[in-house]
Amino acid sequence: MQIKSAKYESSAISVEKCINTDKAEFAFIGRSNVGKSSLINMLTGNEKLAMTSSTPGKTILINHFLINNEWYLVDLPGYGYAKRGKKQQEQLAQMIKGYILRREQMVNLFLLIDGNIPPQRIDLDFIEWLGENGVPFTIIFTKADKSRKGSFGKSVKAFLNGLGEQWEELPPHFEVSSAKRIGRQEILDHIDDILTSLAADS
């Protein structure tokens, strides 16, 4: 797949407020400061499409970006940002879960994991929740360029080994670097494969 156009279309405070469309949606989510906005900008080839910041936790809405006039890339709020108040954390959790469970247009969720740190309980719990609810998802291990003394490979292996103890079949997964554009084409081809499969089934 080649991305020829990518434009911001709308933001919503809840799944009920999301735009009315019949196009497929691919949503992106991860812990705050995992590099989600940078990845979205790298994938679309537009460095200004998604808001990036040195301060984590900036995304607090469900943001829709129209890609190639064919499908939507959806930027979901990050989870696990400790500096948010408990009430706001609960509101965002309801927003996120509401979209994931009730948005029929969402065909795949991309879950971003920092590939340079040991497996985090909050990520493992989120994956367990996705499995319990039958949500189709793909794991993206970010920051492949920031590995020190092989930390990236070790952390990714530890994470996948941990999942393998509970999952009969591991979900699809990719390793990326937004700075060096590693993994870009593989993810776009994965999206293309899903769209092709959907078209064949319709």
N, C-alpha and C positions, 0 to 999 in steps of 0.2 A: 504493500500500500504506500502511496505517496500522498502527503497532505498538501493540497493546493490552496485551501482557504480555511481559516479558523477565525471565528469572530465571537465576541461576547454577546449573549442574547438576553439573559435574565438572571435575577437573583430572587430567592424566596426564603421565607422564614420557616416554612413547613412544607411537607409533601403536598398538602392541600393547595398551597399557593404556587406550586410549580407550573410551568407553562403546559398548555394543552398540546400534545404532539403525539404522533404515532411512530416517530422515529426511534430507533434503538438507542439506548443510553449506556455508556461505559463510565462508571463512577470510580473516583480515586479517593482513597482515605488512608490515614496513618496517624501515628502519634505526632504531636506538635514538634516541629524542628527536624522532621525526617527528610525534608527536601522535596515536598510535594509540588509546590509552586514551580520550583526550578525544573522538575521533571516534566510538568505539563508544558512549560515554555519550550523545553528542549524537544519534546515530541512534536509539538505543533510548528516549531521553527519560528516562534514569535516570542522574543524575550520579554515583551511587555504585556502578554495576554493575561497571565495570572499574577496577582500581586505577590511579590517576594519581599521579605523583610528579615532583618537580623533579629527581630523580636518574634518569637514563636507565638502561635495562637491567634493570628490575625484573621483567618477565615472563620466567619461566624454565620455564614449563610450557605444555602445550596445554590451554587453557581453553574449555569448552563452555558456551554460554548458549542456553537454549531460548527461541525467539521465537514468540509467538502459538500455542504448542503445535503448531507446524507445521514449523519448520525451526530449524537451529542456526547461530548466529553463533560462529565459532571464533577465539579470540585466540591467535595464535602468538607465540613469542618474537621480539624484534627481533634483527636481525643487525648486525654491524659495530661492536659496542661495544668500544672499544680497551682499556678497563680490565679486561676479563675476561681471565683467564689463558688461555693457548693451549689447555690441555686442556679447559676449560669451553667455549671457543668451538667446538672440534671436536665436543664432545658435543651442543651446541645445534644445530650445523649438521646433524649426523646425525638429531637429533630432527625438525628442520624438514623436511629432505629426505625423511625416512621418511614423515612425514605427507602431504606434498604428492604423492609418487609412489605411495603405497600405500593411501591412504584413499579407498576407492571412493565413499564418501558425499559427498566434496567435489566440488561442481559448479562452483565458481568461486573463484579467489583474488583478493582485492583487495590490490594492491600500493601502498603509500603512499609518495609521494615529496614531499619538501619543495620547494614551488614557488618558494621565494625564493633558492635557491642554484644555482649552475651544475651541470650534469649531473655526477653522481659515478660514477666507474668501478665502484664496488661495486654500485650500482643497475643500471648497464648490463650488467654481467656476470651479475647475477641474472636480468634479463629475457632475456638470451641463453640462459641455462640453462633457463628456463621454455619458451622457444620450441623448444629442442632436444628437450625431453621432452614436447612437445605439451600443456602444461598450460594450460587456459582461465583467462585472467586479465584483470583490469580495473585500470587505473591511476587512483589518486586523488591529485591534487596538493593537498597540505594547506597550511594557513596563508595562505589568500588574503587575510585581513584584515591581515596583517603586511607587506604590500608597501611598499617605499620606493622612490620615484622610478621606479615601474613595474617593479621588479625581478621581481615575480611573473610578469607576462605575458612578460617577456623570457626568464626561465629556463624557463618552460613551453614557449615556442616553440622555444627552443634544444634542449630535451630531445626534443620531438616531431620536430623536423627531423633530429636525430641518428638517431632510430629509423627515420625514413623512408628513410634511406640504406641500411638493411639489411632492412627489412620492406616487403613489397609492400602490406600492409594494416595500418594501425595498430590496436592493440587499443582497445577502448572506454576513454574517459578522462573524468574529472570534476574540477572544481575546487571545493574546499570550504573553509569556515571553521567550525571547531567553535564558536568564540566567538560568531559571528554567525549560525550555523545555515544558512550558505550551502551549497547542494548537497544538503541532507538528502533532500528529496523525490525528487530526480533519482536518487539512489543507491537509495532504497527502491523506486522504480518499476522500476529496472534489475533489482533482485533479483526483483521480482514478475514481470517479463517472462521471466526465466530459469525461474522456477518454473512459469509458465504453459506455456512451451515444453516443459518436462520432462513435465508432465501430459499434454500433447497427444501426446507421443511414446510414452507408456507404454501 
